[in-house]
Amino acid sequence: MTTFDLRAWTEEMTAHERVRAVVELLDEPTTVEEVAERADVSCEEVDSELGRLQNEALVRFEEVDGEPHVRPDVSNLFREDIERLVDNHDRGELESELQAMLGEREELRDVYDVDSASDLPDDKQEMQNVASTWEALEADIRLYQYALRRYED
């Protein structure tokens, strides 16, 4: 199992990148303080970055128990990711990456003898890690498929 390396997280990613990474992974409204803690960034830096992301319509704020919480605007983030892929990769690169991901997903199906991540038993840490990897692959596969459709348009 891979262990999380906080030093690499803070050395290899800027505060801006860490805040965005945390926000993109949120699955429920979260306070600025929680984002700051997860990103290892000051609340002031988080406020600044969230303001920028809000201006770009990539996050939304909502009140939860009278306190402001942030959540990602998943559809706009997805569109931005597609644009980034199309801008930074040619069609061949996207097709090659997509084929590699499809192959990896097929290997997971064969190794664990299941059709999807939701079919994996959830009682073991290894299975949870595999399920998370599988779900990330599914998300990336969809992203690359949409990016390739942009070339067809």
Protein Blocks (a to p, Z undefined) as FASTA:
>chain_A
ZZddfklmmmmpcfklmmmmmmmmpcbdcdfklmmmmnopafklmmmmmmmmmmnopacc
ddeehiacddddfklmmmmmmmmmmmmpcfklmmmmmmmmmmmmmmmmmmnopabfklpc
ckbfklmmmmmmmmmmmmmmmmmmmmmmmmmZZ
